[in-house]
């Protein structure tokens, strides 16, 4: 089964930047879309950004203009560049990949903490 592993999380002060990586143990070209979601304590998991196979992107309003989703197919890696971070961005961030069948593969999640 294909594994997705997130990295690059950690603690940063408000206004800082982090880049999350999601590396697949396989070819990410099999995914029709790949997403980043996040879940803050006591809240539901929300979509942050989406990237389709043909390069279209979608961003939640709360991160638009600050976050950028991208991929490096040669490295089988999905990225989330996060700039101008705010305390409300604090959450566990998860990546996923969706097959055309609709089946989802999820990463285990990584903590991002933004202090004021």
Secondary structure as UniProt FT lines:
FT   STRAND          4..7
FT   STRAND          10..13
FT   TURN            14..15
FT   STRAND          18..24
FT   HELIX           28..30
FT   STRAND          33..39
FT   TURN            41..42
FT   STRAND          46..52
FT   TURN            53..54
FT   STRAND          57..59
FT   TURN            61..66
FT   STRAND          67..72
FT   HELIX           73..75
FT   STRAND          77..82
FT   HELIX           87..89
FT   STRAND          91..98
FT   TURN            100..101
FT   STRAND          104..106
FT   STRAND          110..115
//
